[in-house]
Amino acid sequence: MMWRIFRKDCRQLWRLAAIVACAQMTNAALRLVLGPFNQPRGLVTFAEVFSAATLLGTCALIVAAVHEDVVPGASQDWLVRPIRRRDLLAAKLLFVVVIAQGPACLADMAHGILAGLSVSESVGAALSRSTVMLLVFDVPVLGLASITSTLVQVMGSVIGIWLAVMVGVFAGIIARGGAPPPFASSGIQWMTPAYWAILACSTAAVIIPLQYFRRATSQSRRIVVGAVILAPVLSLSTWMPAFSVQQRLSPQGSLAKPIRLAFAEGGTASWSTGGTSGRTLLVPLRVSGLPGDSVLMNDRADVRLAGPDGGTLYRGKTTRTLGYGNDFVVRTTDGGDVSTRQQVVLPEQVYQRLRDRSVRMEIDYSLTVFRLTAAATIGARDGDQRMDGFGRCRTQIDADGDEIELGCLQGGRAPSCVSATLESVTPGRQHSTQWSCAPDYSPYHLQLYPDATSRFTVRVKLPDDAQMSGPGGERSEVAGAYVRVKSYQPAAHFTRRLVVPEIRVLW
């Protein structure tokens, strides 16, 4: 009976299924054309919109298949016919796997192979994405369709769920005095989509059997409402509990044990003359115990300034901007000790109170140390090769002729942090190293959107005497050079407290 229901759905919905399959193939073709550099730029926006439309088409196909045999109500034909509930559910699941997700999986495989990835890497990436999409997107859509009767009801439910979650998120922002969620633009921001995915999958796993075996629509809808209420809860969490979870997930936690932070002996704090937001205090630091070929990232730092009596004069984050900037830069090839400066941005009124005063400074750090995981070289101009740890990579001179663009595409996780150095053919010629870091501390790799591949790009500045008037220019310096690229991945997450008993800042 399962196969008869499956064939019936295919006959009824073959036109819509064909349109969705063509859209999935077209989406893969667009990503193939864009390549690792996402060029031409004019096609990027269209590709993004088309990818979103493809997801909506897949959603509509799943809803249509479920609504071929509507679950709510008491007038459905399948209720009075000798159809076993488990056969009906199995047929719908089979349709989702084969018809809704199958073409997307094949498109991802073809994209990876045509882009130059190995067959095994392409197949693995496509199967991984399809499996996760099935669990966190397709099955929840099937569950939502099972408690509704029309596509309009599904659309209304999706809009209502989205609005309710956004209200919860914005309520948290208001409660924090306008501050964004604590995970925003940090390496642990993976926790929010992971929480939502687990919540959606768990809810679907509960309501789908309830609907198909007991037809408990009212109870199922109450469960969905409960899940929607729980959805914004994680955004109300604070930083330290979440980061403590991340600490336990450290791949190599022992690497952090010898790392220490201290105020640089003989150093003097000073005020930066640059910047447009408040006053920036520069605190000289000494970082010791670093492993070789490593990078230390400051995920978050909370500072407290106290007067001689111990009273708090100022408390806040060292920087008010989101993400990872140049407020704390620690990189080393040989390991050991590194000197750096911690930037502390203070409001103007705080600066006026603190100038020419001695204060006690306490900084609580949440840190991550990165270790070298892969290194390779590629020709600086028109390079095209596969590199272990990076995937299929290419290089090109940008349109202005002043930078080398390196772009890589692979089936696995893209590097969290990459360094690229132009190696000159001229003996003794030294070039600066360019860094591109976008930390992602997720313990697993899930590439869900817009396709099964991950990509990254990094730009290497050319020296003035090697720059060209355009991409077609010629310089022997570039023609014989190559780019040395290194990949770094997070190894250990840890916390440290820095205490400076007395620090005097002068202007």
KEDRENFI-359670 format. One line per 5 residues: number of its first residue (from 1); for each residue x, y, z of C-alpha. Coordinates in Angstrom, 2 decimals, decimal comma. Layout:
<rs>
NUM	X:Y:Z  ...
</rs>
This chain:
<rs>
1	0,00:0,00:0,00  2,90:2,35:0,73  4,10:2,13:-2,88  0,60:2,75:-4,24  0,26:5,93:-2,18
6	3,75:7,01:-3,25  2,96:6,45:-6,94  -0,34:8,30:-6,56  1,43:11,34:-5,08  4,00:11,26:-7,87
11	1,28:11,21:-10,54  -0,58:14,07:-8,91  2,43:16,25:-8,24  4,86:15,43:-11,05  4,67:18,92:-12,57
16	5,52:20,68:-9,31  8,19:18,06:-8,55  9,77:18,63:-11,97  9,83:22,41:-11,44  11,47:22,03:-8,01
21	14,02:19,54:-9,37  14,92:21,91:-12,20  15,29:24,74:-9,67  17,63:22,62:-7,55  19,75:21,78:-10,59
26	19,78:25,44:-11,64  20,86:26,50:-8,17  23,84:24,14:-8,36  24,68:25,44:-11,86  24,63:29,04:-10,61
31	27,04:28,18:-7,80  29,29:26,43:-10,27  29,36:29,51:-12,51  30,12:31,81:-9,56  33,07:29,62:-8,57
36	35,30:30,22:-5,54  35,49:34,00:-6,13  31,69:34,56:-6,34  32,07:36,29:-9,69  30,60:37,93:-11,71
41	29,32:40,17:-8,92  26,15:41,01:-10,80  25,05:37,37:-10,58  25,55:37,02:-6,80  22,33:38,75:-5,73
46	20,27:36,80:-8,25  21,86:33,54:-7,08  21,04:34,33:-3,43  17,41:35,10:-4,25  17,15:32,00:-6,42
51	18,56:29,78:-3,65  15,92:31,10:-1,23  13,20:30,55:-3,84  14,40:26,96:-4,31  13,96:26,29:-0,59
56	10,46:27,73:-0,73  9,69:25,51:-3,72  10,88:22,43:-1,82  8,70:23,47:1,11  5,65:23,86:-1,17
61	6,26:20,41:-2,69  6,39:18,71:0,72  3,24:20,51:1,88  1,41:19,53:-1,32  2,37:15,87:-0,84
66	1,11:15,83:2,75  -2,10:17,63:1,81  -2,88:15,00:-0,81  -4,12:13,07:2,22  -4,99:15,76:4,78
71	-4,70:14,63:8,39  -6,92:17,12:10,31  -10,69:16,79:9,91  -13,07:13,86:9,57  -14,05:13,79:5,86
76	-10,85:12,42:4,31  -11,12:9,47:1,95  -8,14:7,62:3,44  -9,90:7,38:6,83  -12,63:5,06:5,56
81	-10,48:3,05:3,17  -8,42:0,08:4,44  -5,16:2,08:4,60  -2,82:1,46:7,49  -1,58:4,64:9,13
86	2,02:3,50:9,05  1,82:2,91:5,29  0,51:6,44:4,77  3,29:7,94:6,89  5,94:5,80:5,20
91	4,72:6,91:1,76  4,95:10,59:2,70  8,45:10,14:4,14  9,52:8,26:1,01  8,23:11,10:-1,15
96	10,20:13,63:0,86  13,41:11,61:0,64  13,23:10,60:-3,03  11,29:13,37:-4,77  11,92:16,45:-2,63
101	15,50:15,85:-1,46  16,84:13,39:-4,04  17,38:15,85:-6,94  19,11:18,32:-4,60  21,54:15,59:-3,52
106	22,33:14,67:-7,13  22,77:18,36:-8,01  25,24:18,82:-5,15  27,22:15,77:-6,28  27,41:17,04:-9,84
111	28,42:20,52:-8,66  31,30:19,17:-6,55  32,65:16,93:-9,31  32,42:19,61:-12,01  34,07:22,13:-9,67
116	37,14:19,90:-9,44  36,56:18,09:-6,15  37,13:14,36:-5,89  34,18:12,01:-6,35  34,35:10,79:-2,75
121	34,49:14,34:-1,40  31,59:15,44:-3,61  29,42:12,46:-2,70  30,21:12,79:1,01  29,40:16,50:1,08
126	26,15:16,01:-0,85  24,96:13,14:1,37  25,87:15,05:4,51  23,93:18,13:3,46  20,91:16,11:2,29
131	20,76:14,15:5,55  20,86:17,28:7,68  18,39:19,10:5,43  16,04:16,15:5,77  16,18:16,34:9,57
136	16,17:20,09:10,20  14,08:21,34:7,25  12,10:18,67:5,39  10,77:16,74:8,40  9,74:19,89:10,33
141	7,90:21,11:7,20  6,17:17,73:6,98  5,18:18,04:10,63  3,79:21,54:10,12  1,86:20,38:7,07
146	0,36:17,50:9,05  -1,45:19,90:11,43  -2,82:22,10:8,64  -5,21:21,61:5,73  -4,17:24,21:3,16
151	-1,06:25,95:1,91  -2,48:29,26:3,16  -2,61:27,83:6,69  1,00:26,72:6,38  2,12:30,16:5,18
156	0,21:31,84:7,99  1,77:29,47:10,52  5,30:30,13:9,23  4,79:33,91:9,37  3,30:33,64:12,86
161	6,19:31,49:14,10  8,77:33,88:12,63  7,09:36,92:14,19  6,81:35,24:17,59  10,50:34,26:17,60
166	11,55:37,78:16,53  9,44:39,31:19,29  11,23:37,08:21,80  14,65:37,99:20,43  13,90:41,73:20,47
171	12,50:41,44:23,99  15,90:40,08:25,03  17,65:43,00:23,31  15,44:45,47:25,19  16,07:43,66:28,48
176	19,83:43,99:27,88  19,51:47,73:27,33  19,82:47,54:23,56  22,76:45,13:23,52  22,64:42,40:20,85
181	22,46:38,69:21,77  25,66:37,63:23,60  26,67:35,15:20,89  26,31:37,57:17,96  29,34:37,77:15,64
186	31,35:35,37:17,79  32,71:31,87:17,28  29,95:30,38:19,45  27,08:31,82:17,41  26,61:28,29:15,99
191	24,73:27,44:19,21  21,62:29,42:18,21  20,90:27,69:14,85  21,90:24,35:16,41  19,38:24,90:19,22
196	16,66:25,88:16,75  17,42:22,84:14,57  17,24:20,46:17,54  14,02:22,08:18,73  12,40:21,88:15,27
201	13,47:18,27:14,69  12,36:17,17:18,18  8,99:18,87:17,80  8,43:17,22:14,42  9,43:13,83:15,84
206	6,67:14,21:18,43  3,81:15,66:16,38  4,18:13,51:13,24  3,41:10,21:15,06  0,68:11,98:17,05
211	-1,00:13,12:13,84  -0,67:10,00:11,74  -1,43:7,44:14,45  -3,75:9,34:16,80  -4,80:12,40:14,78
216	-4,40:14,55:17,91  -4,39:17,87:16,06  -5,21:20,09:19,03  -2,51:18,50:21,16  0,01:18,74:18,31
221	-0,71:22,43:17,80  -0,20:23,10:21,51  3,17:21,36:21,27  4,15:23,62:18,35  3,13:26,70:20,34
226	5,30:25,48:23,23  8,26:25,03:20,89  7,80:28,55:19,52  7,84:29,93:23,07  11,09:28,06:23,77
231	12,77:29,19:20,52  14,06:32,60:21,76  15,19:31,26:25,15  18,83:30,80:24,14  19,11:34,46:23,10
236	18,27:35,35:26,72  21,28:33,43:28,00  24,47:35,12:29,19  27,96:34,75:27,78  29,81:32,71:30,42
241	27,43:29,69:30,65  27,56:29,33:26,87  31,34:29,73:26,73  31,77:27,15:29,50  29,93:24,67:27,26
246	32,30:25,59:24,44  35,27:24,96:26,76  34,13:21,39:27,33  34,04:20,87:23,57  37,69:21,90:23,12
251	39,47:19,42:20,81  42,84:19,93:22,57  42,11:21,56:25,91  45,58:20,82:27,31  47,16:23,34:24,90
256	45,71:26,21:26,94  47,20:25,21:30,31  50,62:26,94:29,95  49,24:30,15:28,38  49,46:33,19:30,65
261	48,65:36,90:30,28  50,44:39,64:32,21  50,92:43,38:32,17  54,16:44,08:30,31  56,98:44,89:32,78
266	58,09:48,48:32,32  55,16:49,12:29,98  53,07:52,26:30,10  49,41:52,55:29,24  48,60:55,30:26,78
271	45,70:56,81:24,90  45,32:56,24:21,19  45,09:59,34:19,05  42,99:57,55:16,44  39,44:56,28:16,54
276	36,10:58,03:16,36  34,16:56,36:19,17  35,15:57,36:22,71  38,73:57,16:23,94  40,93:54,11:23,39
281	43,26:53,05:26,17  46,23:50,95:25,01  47,42:48,48:27,65  50,74:46,69:26,94  50,55:42,94:27,56
286	52,86:39,94:27,53  51,41:36,59:26,45  53,50:33,53:27,32  53,32:29,76:26,88  52,00:29,82:23,33
291	52,46:26,70:21,18  54,33:26,98:17,90  52,52:28,20:14,80  49,47:29,41:16,67  46,99:32,25:16,86
296	45,29:33,49:20,04  41,83:35,00:19,63  40,00:37,18:22,13  36,37:36,04:22,00  35,26:38,47:24,67
301	36,90:40,61:27,34  35,10:42,36:30,20  36,98:45,15:31,95  36,51:46,68:35,40  38,27:49,83:36,56
306	38,30:50,51:40,30  39,51:53,40:42,42  41,82:53,23:45,48  38,84:52,48:47,70  37,82:49,50:45,55
311	34,72:51,19:44,16  33,88:50,50:40,53  34,59:53,45:38,26  33,75:51,67:35,01  32,58:48,22:33,94
316	31,96:46,98:30,40  33,43:45,21:27,41  36,84:46,25:26,15  35,31:47,10:22,78  31,76:47,95:21,81
321	32,01:46,61:18,27  30,88:43,10:17,34  33,20:40,52:15,88  36,96:40,11:15,88  39,02:43,21:15,25
326	42,53:44,40:16,00  41,93:45,12:19,69  43,98:42,05:20,71  46,35:40,55:18,14  48,49:37,53:19,11
331	50,15:35,43:16,39  53,37:33,46:16,55  55,37:31,05:14,41  57,92:29,90:16,95  55,67:29,89:20,02
336	56,69:31,13:23,46  56,16:34,79:24,35  54,43:37,52:22,34  54,02:41,21:23,13  50,75:42,88:22,24
341	48,41:45,68:23,31  44,86:45,42:24,61  42,61:48,21:23,39  40,00:49,36:25,89  37,42:51,77:24,45
346	35,99:54,06:27,12  33,17:56,60:26,85  34,29:60,23:26,86  32,78:60,95:30,27  34,67:58,00:31,79
351	37,91:59,23:30,25  37,43:62,65:31,81  37,02:61,04:35,24  40,04:58,76:34,88  42,65:60,97:33,25
356	45,77:61,45:35,37  44,47:59,01:37,99  45,79:55,68:39,21  43,24:52,88:38,95  43,06:49,12:39,37
361	42,28:47,24:36,17  40,69:43,79:35,98  40,04:42,09:32,63  38,22:38,76:32,34  39,13:37,08:29,06
366	37,37:34,37:27,06  40,08:33,12:24,69  40,65:30,55:21,96  43,99:29,26:20,74  44,23:28,11:17,11
371	46,74:25,56:15,83  48,15:25,15:12,34  46,32:22,35:10,52  47,41:22,70:6,89  49,92:24,58:4,75
376	50,41:24,68:0,98  51,66:26,84:-1,87  50,05:27,89:-5,13  51,18:30,02:-8,06  50,54:33,70:-7,46
381	49,03:34,24:-10,88  46,43:31,98:-12,50  47,18:29,15:-10,10  44,71:26,25:-10,16  45,29:23,17:-8,04
386	43,88:20,95:-5,31  45,50:21,41:-1,91  45,01:19,21:1,16  43,04:21,07:3,79  41,88:23,76:1,37
391	40,14:21,99:-1,52  40,24:23,22:-5,11  41,98:26,62:-5,12  42,63:29,30:-7,72  44,49:32,59:-7,79
396	44,00:35,67:-9,92  45,03:39,31:-10,06  42,11:41,55:-9,09  40,60:44,12:-11,43  42,71:46,93:-9,95
401	45,94:45,01:-10,39  47,08:45,67:-6,82  46,06:42,42:-5,09  46,19:38,68:-5,59  42,90:36,93:-4,89
406	43,01:33,38:-3,57  39,74:31,47:-3,62  39,14:27,88:-2,50  36,15:25,56:-2,64  35,87:22,30:-0,72
411	33,37:19,77:0,54  34,40:20,00:4,20  34,64:22,79:6,71  36,25:26,00:5,48  39,26:27,14:7,54
416	38,37:29,39:10,48  41,52:31,42:10,09  43,82:31,70:7,07  47,14:33,45:6,50  48,53:34,12:3,02
421	52,00:35,37:2,17  53,40:36,30:-1,23  56,73:34,51:-1,70  58,89:36,49:-4,12  61,40:35,03:-6,56
426	63,73:37,89:-5,67  66,25:36,67:-3,06  65,79:38,34:0,32  62,52:40,02:-0,65  60,06:39,99:2,27
431	56,31:40,48:2,01  53,72:41,03:4,70  51,29:38,30:5,65  47,56:38,85:5,11  45,05:37,31:7,52
436	41,41:36,39:7,10  39,68:35,05:10,20  35,99:34,28:10,73  35,95:31,95:13,77  33,43:29,13:13,85
441	33,70:26,89:16,91  30,99:24,44:15,90  32,03:20,87:16,86  30,51:19,57:13,64  30,45:20,67:10,01
446	27,05:21,35:8,49  26,91:23,09:5,14  23,21:23,70:4,57  22,89:26,81:2,45  23,11:27,51:-0,42
451	24,83:24,26:-1,51  27,00:21,45:-0,15  30,35:23,17:-0,64  32,14:25,69:1,57  34,39:28,41:0,20
456	36,71:31,12:1,39  38,74:33,91:-0,20  41,74:35,91:0,95  43,47:38,85:-0,68  47,24:39,40:-0,73
461	48,48:42,95:-1,25  51,07:43,31:-3,97  54,14:45,51:-3,37  54,05:48,86:-5,14  56,65:47,91:-7,72
466	54,73:44,76:-8,64  51,29:46,33:-9,01  49,68:46,49:-12,43  47,33:48,83:-14,18  44,87:45,99:-14,56
471	44,55:42,20:-14,47  46,21:41,92:-17,87  49,45:43,68:-16,85  52,79:41,91:-16,70  55,44:41,91:-13,97
476	58,14:39,28:-13,61  57,87:39,68:-9,84  54,34:38,25:-9,95  54,83:35,80:-12,81  57,36:33,73:-10,88
481	56,00:34,18:-7,39  53,72:31,94:-5,38  51,40:32,29:-2,39  52,05:30,37:0,80  48,77:29,75:2,58
486	48,22:28,33:6,07  45,03:27,14:7,73  44,35:27,40:11,46  41,55:25,71:13,39  40,42:26,23:17,02
491	42,13:23,84:19,44  41,28:25,04:22,97  38,86:27,46:24,59  39,73:28,88:28,01  39,39:31,84:30,37
496	41,99:34,03:32,03  41,87:36,98:34,41  44,35:39,84:34,12  44,77:42,07:37,17  46,84:45,26:37,10
501	46,91:46,53:40,73  47,85:50,05:39,74  47,84:51,63:36,33  48,18:55,34:35,62  47,05:56,71:32,31
506	48,32:60,02:31,01  47,27:62,11:28,03
</rs>
